[in-house]
Amino acid sequence: MNICLLIKDFAVGKKFLADGRPTKSGAEIHGENHALQLVKLGHRVTIMTKKRFFHTAARENFNGIDLVRLHPPFRWLEIFCRLLTTHNDIDAFYIIGTPKFAVWAILFARLFKKPVTLALTGKAEIFGADSWRNKILAKCTHYVATTKEIRDGFIQSGGIAPEKISILPHGIDTAKYPQSNESRRRELKISHGVEPARKVLLFCARIVPDKGVDTLQDVWRILHKKFPDALLFVVGGGLNHLLDELRALSAELDGSIKVIGEVDAPQEFYQMADVYIFPSRHEGLPTSLLEAMASGLPCVTSDIGGCEDVIENDVNGYRVYSEDAAAFAEKISLLFEDDARRKLFGERAAKLIRQNCDFATVIPKLAEIISAR
């Protein structure tokens, strides 16, 4: 099958913005992962995206993917021209998000009777029927929702028929996130200069307001009083002023916060930590949460979005109101104090992600959805 994947942005520009935030979005990461995994299954993949910079190539081979950047202001015309000439062998279309130019691919697909699948990975992308573009977005063959909340949004706001919607997580490669154990945790703590008996809480995400960094700070103020020997590791790039706030709080609280910053491979931090915290305010299905769970970490998360799809209270973690620092601290305290519960929750979390969210499970299902007429 020759698949055309359409996405707003893909692998362009600098790695960080001037304010410190990483430039690559979650949707770009999912798009790249899905394209590479579909290629592994034997499919051909063309990615069509915006051309934002003069210096980027209009077309190039990206790890076996045919990457096409569409020129402004006539992206709609370029899509039609390419699909009639250089890319006239496309069998199916797969859209991630709601890029404006994708509506022209939908119109082309309908004209030539080719299947088109639209996937949303975040609640903010849910569309209504209030514009001509959105009305076209509502004419796809299939829809993929990464969470139940997004599925409900498709139905309620977009007027999409339930039978056209599949709930499918975006997935991760669980082999890259092996389940940790006490021996490995001890080894990594020592390598980072941490006494093995000291409890470690991990936050691994972008350092931006929507991720609940202010709540994280309030939680740690509470926990530090109760567990003065515990440490908070903060892993991820983000706004420089928020990173500075965390460093200042660490100085105030006996150096108990370790601000690591952006890393390419966070696996050792997942394997070293005892508990994972995720106080985000808005999410689809957070990749970092899936990675933490796959690594065998019990998690305390906000009661939002995709967190509700994978975290079951008092089974493999806890969900609490995103603004309730005291509730976060209470649940983390339970896990810090109960080794057996922490281990059991971690094992259940790892099992769930391996069964439901591994690429080996997700990608064949995705390919089947994309190809269905």
C-alpha positions as CSV (number, residue, x, y, z in Angstrom):
1,M,0.0,0.0,0.0
2,N,1.3,3.5,-0.9
3,I,0.2,5.9,1.9
4,C,0.2,9.7,1.8
5,L,0.5,11.1,5.4
6,L,-0.4,14.7,5.7
7,I,0.7,16.7,8.7
8,K,1.0,20.5,9.5
9,D,4.8,20.5,10.3
10,F,7.5,17.9,10.0
11,A,11.2,18.0,11.0
12,V,12.1,21.6,10.1
13,G,13.7,24.5,11.9
14,K,15.9,24.7,15.0
15,K,15.6,22.2,17.9
16,F,14.7,25.0,20.4
17,L,12.9,28.3,20.3
18,A,14.5,31.4,21.8
19,D,12.5,31.0,25.0
20,G,13.8,27.4,25.5
21,R,10.9,25.3,24.3
22,P,11.6,22.3,22.0
23,T,10.2,23.0,18.5
24,K,9.2,19.4,17.6
25,S,5.6,18.8,18.6
26,G,4.0,15.6,19.8
27,A,2.0,15.3,16.5
28,E,5.3,15.4,14.5
29,I,6.8,12.7,16.7
30,H,3.7,10.5,16.2
31,G,3.8,11.2,12.4
32,E,7.4,10.2,12.1
33,N,6.9,7.1,14.3
34,H,3.9,6.0,12.4
35,A,5.5,6.5,9.0
36,L,8.6,4.6,10.0
37,Q,6.6,1.7,11.5
38,L,4.4,1.5,8.4
39,V,7.5,1.3,6.2
40,K,8.7,-1.6,8.4
41,L,5.5,-3.4,7.6
42,G,6.3,-3.1,3.9
43,H,4.2,0.0,3.0
44,R,5.4,3.0,1.1
45,V,4.9,6.3,2.8
46,T,4.9,9.9,1.5
47,I,4.7,12.7,4.0
48,M,3.2,16.0,2.8
49,T,3.7,19.0,5.0
50,K,4.3,22.8,4.9
51,K,7.4,24.3,3.5
52,R,8.2,27.0,6.0
53,F,11.8,27.9,5.3
54,F,13.6,28.8,2.1
55,H,16.6,26.6,2.9
56,T,14.6,23.4,3.3
57,A,14.3,21.0,0.4
58,A,11.0,20.8,-1.4
59,R,11.4,17.0,-1.6
60,E,13.8,14.6,0.0
61,N,14.2,11.1,1.3
62,F,13.9,11.0,5.1
63,N,14.8,7.5,6.5
64,G,13.0,5.8,3.6
65,I,10.1,8.2,3.7
66,D,9.3,10.4,0.7
67,L,9.1,13.8,2.3
68,V,7.3,16.5,0.3
69,R,7.1,20.1,1.5
70,L,4.3,22.1,0.0
71,H,4.9,25.7,-1.1
72,P,2.8,28.7,0.1
73,P,0.5,30.2,-0.9
74,F,-0.8,27.6,-3.4
75,R,-0.4,24.4,-1.4
76,W,-3.9,23.3,-2.5
77,L,-2.8,23.5,-6.1
78,E,0.5,21.7,-5.5
79,I,-1.3,18.8,-3.8
80,F,-3.6,18.3,-6.7
81,C,-0.7,18.6,-9.2
82,R,1.5,16.1,-7.3
83,L,-1.3,13.6,-6.8
84,L,-2.0,13.7,-10.6
85,T,1.7,13.4,-11.6
86,T,4.6,12.6,-9.3
87,H,2.4,10.9,-6.7
88,N,-0.4,9.4,-8.9
89,D,0.0,6.0,-7.3
90,I,-1.2,6.9,-3.8
91,D,-3.6,4.2,-2.5
92,A,-4.8,5.9,0.8
93,F,-4.5,9.1,2.8
94,Y,-3.7,9.4,6.5
95,I,-4.1,12.9,8.1
96,I,-2.7,13.7,11.5
97,G,-4.4,16.8,13.1
98,T,-6.3,19.3,11.0
99,P,-3.8,21.1,8.7
100,K,-5.8,23.5,6.4
101,F,-4.3,22.1,3.2
102,A,-5.5,18.6,4.1
103,V,-9.0,19.4,2.9
104,W,-7.8,19.4,-0.7
105,A,-6.4,15.8,-0.2
106,I,-9.8,14.8,1.1
107,L,-11.5,16.3,-1.9
108,F,-9.1,14.5,-4.2
109,A,-9.7,11.2,-2.3
110,R,-13.4,11.6,-2.6
111,L,-13.2,12.4,-6.3
112,F,-11.0,9.4,-7.1
113,K,-12.7,7.1,-4.5
114,K,-9.6,6.5,-2.3
115,P,-9.9,6.0,1.5
116,V,-8.9,8.8,3.8
117,T,-8.4,8.5,7.5
118,L,-8.1,11.5,9.9
119,A,-6.5,11.0,13.3
120,L,-6.7,13.4,16.2
121,T,-4.2,13.2,19.1
122,G,-5.4,16.1,21.2
123,K,-8.7,17.5,22.5
124,A,-7.9,21.0,21.1
125,E,-8.0,19.6,17.6
126,I,-11.6,18.6,17.8
127,F,-13.6,20.4,15.1
128,G,-17.2,21.4,14.6
129,A,-19.3,21.9,11.5
130,D,-19.0,25.7,11.6
131,S,-16.9,26.3,8.4
132,W,-16.5,24.9,4.9
133,R,-13.2,23.3,5.8
134,N,-14.6,21.6,8.9
135,K,-17.5,20.3,6.8
136,I,-14.9,18.7,4.5
137,L,-13.0,17.3,7.4
138,A,-16.2,15.6,8.4
139,K,-16.3,13.7,5.1
140,C,-13.4,11.3,5.7
141,T,-13.8,7.5,5.3
142,H,-12.4,6.8,8.8
143,Y,-11.4,8.5,12.0
144,V,-8.9,7.6,14.6
145,A,-9.2,8.9,18.2
146,T,-6.3,8.3,20.6
147,T,-8.7,8.6,23.6
148,K,-12.3,8.1,24.5
149,E,-12.6,11.9,25.1
150,I,-11.6,12.6,21.5
151,R,-13.9,9.9,20.2
152,D,-16.8,11.6,22.1
153,G,-15.7,15.0,20.6
154,F,-15.8,13.6,17.1
155,I,-19.4,12.5,17.6
156,Q,-20.7,15.5,19.6
157,S,-18.8,18.4,17.8
158,G,-18.0,17.0,14.4
159,G,-21.2,15.0,13.9
160,I,-19.2,11.9,12.9
161,A,-21.0,8.6,12.9
162,P,-19.7,6.4,15.7
163,E,-19.1,3.4,13.4
164,K,-16.6,5.4,11.4
165,I,-14.4,6.1,14.5
166,S,-11.7,3.8,16.0
167,I,-10.1,4.3,19.4
168,L,-6.4,3.5,18.9
169,P,-3.5,4.8,21.0
170,H,-0.6,6.4,19.0
171,G,1.7,3.8,20.5
172,I,5.3,3.5,21.6
173,D,8.1,1.0,21.1
174,T,8.0,-0.7,24.5
175,A,11.3,-2.5,23.8
176,K,13.0,0.9,24.3
177,Y,11.4,1.2,27.8
178,P,12.2,-2.0,29.6
179,Q,10.5,-2.6,32.9
180,S,12.8,-1.6,35.8
181,N,13.5,-3.5,39.0
182,E,15.0,-2.8,42.4
183,S,18.5,-3.9,41.3
184,R,18.4,-1.6,38.2
185,R,16.9,1.2,40.2
186,R,19.6,0.9,42.8
187,E,22.3,0.8,40.2
188,L,21.1,4.0,38.5
189,K,20.6,5.9,41.7
190,I,24.2,5.2,42.6
191,S,25.4,6.3,39.2
192,H,23.5,9.6,39.7
193,G,25.0,10.1,43.1
194,V,21.7,9.3,44.9
195,E,21.6,7.1,48.0
196,P,19.6,4.0,47.0
197,A,17.3,4.4,50.0
198,R,16.2,7.9,49.0
199,K,12.9,8.0,47.1
200,V,12.9,9.7,43.7
201,L,9.9,11.4,42.1
202,L,10.1,12.0,38.4
203,F,8.5,14.6,36.1
204,C,9.4,14.1,32.5
205,A,7.6,16.5,30.0
206,R,7.9,19.9,28.5
207,I,8.4,22.6,31.1
208,V,5.5,24.8,30.1
209,P,2.4,26.1,32.1
210,D,0.0,23.6,30.6
211,K,2.0,20.7,32.0
212,G,1.2,22.0,35.5
213,V,4.7,23.0,36.5
214,D,3.2,25.4,39.1
215,T,1.3,22.5,40.7
216,L,4.4,20.4,40.6
217,Q,6.2,23.0,42.7
218,D,3.4,23.1,45.2
219,V,3.3,19.3,45.4
220,W,7.1,19.2,46.1
221,R,6.8,21.9,48.8
222,I,4.4,19.5,50.6
223,L,6.4,16.4,50.0
224,H,9.7,17.8,51.0
225,K,8.4,18.5,54.5
226,K,7.2,14.9,54.9
227,F,10.1,13.3,53.0
228,P,13.2,15.6,53.4
229,D,15.5,13.0,51.9
230,A,13.4,12.5,48.8
231,L,14.4,14.0,45.4
232,L,12.5,15.4,42.5
233,F,14.0,14.9,39.1
234,V,12.7,17.2,36.4
235,V,13.5,16.0,32.9
236,G,12.6,18.0,29.7
237,G,13.2,21.2,27.9
238,G,10.9,24.2,28.2
239,L,10.5,27.8,29.1
240,N,13.8,29.2,30.5
241,H,12.0,31.2,33.2
242,L,10.2,28.1,34.5
243,L,13.4,26.1,34.6
244,D,15.0,29.0,36.6
245,E,12.0,28.9,39.0
246,L,12.6,25.2,39.6
247,R,16.3,25.8,40.3
248,A,15.4,28.6,42.7
249,L,12.9,26.3,44.5
250,S,15.6,23.6,44.7
251,A,17.9,26.1,46.4
252,E,15.1,26.9,48.8
253,L,14.4,23.3,49.6
254,D,17.9,21.9,50.3
255,G,18.9,21.2,46.7
256,S,16.1,18.5,46.5
257,I,15.2,19.2,42.9
258,K,17.5,18.0,40.1
259,V,16.7,20.0,36.9
260,I,18.1,17.8,34.1
261,G,16.7,19.6,31.1
262,E,16.1,18.2,27.6
263,V,17.6,14.7,27.0
264,D,17.3,12.5,23.9
265,A,17.0,9.3,25.9
266,P,15.0,9.6,29.1
267,Q,14.9,5.8,29.8
268,E,17.4,5.8,32.6
269,F,15.3,8.3,34.6
270,Y,12.2,6.2,34.2
271,Q,14.1,3.2,35.4
272,M,15.7,5.1,38.3
273,A,12.6,6.8,39.7
274,D,10.2,5.3,42.3
275,V,7.0,7.3,41.3
276,Y,6.0,9.4,38.3
277,I,4.0,12.6,38.5
278,F,2.1,14.1,35.7
279,P,0.0,17.2,36.7
280,S,-0.8,18.4,33.2
281,R,-4.0,20.4,32.5
282,H,-4.6,19.4,28.9
283,E,-3.7,16.2,27.2
284,G,-4.5,13.7,24.5
285,L,-2.7,10.5,25.3
286,P,0.6,11.7,26.8
287,T,3.6,9.8,25.4
288,S,5.7,10.4,28.5
289,L,3.0,8.7,30.6
290,L,3.0,5.6,28.4
291,E,6.8,5.5,28.6
292,A,6.8,5.8,32.4
293,M,4.2,3.1,32.7
294,A,6.0,0.8,30.3
295,S,9.1,1.2,32.5
296,G,7.1,-0.1,35.5
297,L,6.5,3.2,37.2
298,P,3.4,3.8,39.3
299,C,2.0,7.1,38.2
300,V,0.0,9.9,39.8
301,T,-1.7,12.0,37.1
302,S,-4.3,14.6,36.5
303,D,-7.8,13.3,36.0
304,I,-7.9,14.4,32.3
305,G,-8.0,13.2,28.7
306,G,-6.0,10.1,27.9
307,C,-4.8,9.7,31.5
308,E,-8.3,8.3,32.2
309,D,-7.8,5.7,29.4
310,V,-4.7,4.1,31.0
311,I,-4.6,4.9,34.7
312,E,-7.1,3.1,36.9
313,N,-7.4,4.4,40.4
314,D,-5.9,2.2,43.1
315,V,-5.0,-0.4,40.4
316,N,-2.0,0.9,38.5
317,G,-1.8,4.5,39.8
318,Y,-3.9,7.4,40.8
319,R,-5.8,10.2,39.1
320,V,-6.5,13.5,40.9
321,Y,-7.8,16.9,40.1
322,S,-5.0,18.8,38.2
323,E,-4.9,21.8,40.5
324,D,-5.1,19.9,43.8
325,A,-1.5,19.8,45.0
326,A,-2.5,18.3,48.3
327,A,-4.2,15.3,46.6
328,F,-1.1,14.7,44.4
329,A,1.1,14.8,47.5
330,E,-1.3,12.4,49.4
331,K,-1.2,9.7,46.7
332,I,2.5,10.0,46.1
333,S,3.0,9.7,49.9
334,L,1.0,6.4,49.8
335,L,3.3,5.0,47.1
336,F,6.5,6.3,48.8
337,E,5.5,4.5,52.0
338,D,4.3,1.2,50.6
339,D,6.9,-0.7,48.7
340,A,4.5,-3.6,47.8
341,R,1.9,-1.3,46.4
342,R,4.4,0.6,44.4
343,K,5.8,-2.6,42.9
344,L,2.3,-4.0,42.1
345,F,1.1,-0.8,40.5
346,G,4.2,-0.6,38.4
347,E,3.9,-4.2,37.2
348,R,0.3,-3.7,36.2
349,A,1.1,-0.4,34.4
350,A,3.9,-2.1,32.4
351,K,1.6,-5.0,31.4
352,L,-1.2,-2.7,30.3
353,I,1.1,-0.7,28.0
354,R,2.7,-3.7,26.5
355,Q,-0.6,-5.3,25.7
356,N,-2.4,-2.3,24.3
357,C,0.1,0.4,23.3
358,D,3.1,-1.3,21.7
359,F,3.7,-0.5,18.0
360,A,3.5,-4.3,17.3
361,T,-0.2,-4.1,18.3
362,V,-1.1,-0.6,17.2
363,I,0.5,-0.2,13.7
364,P,-1.1,-3.3,12.0
365,K,-4.5,-2.1,13.3
366,L,-3.7,1.4,12.0
367,A,-2.7,0.1,8.5
368,E,-6.0,-1.9,8.4
369,I,-8.0,1.2,9.2
370,I,-6.2,3.3,6.6
371,S,-6.6,0.8,3.8
372,A,-10.3,0.0,4.4
373,R,-12.8,1.5,2.0
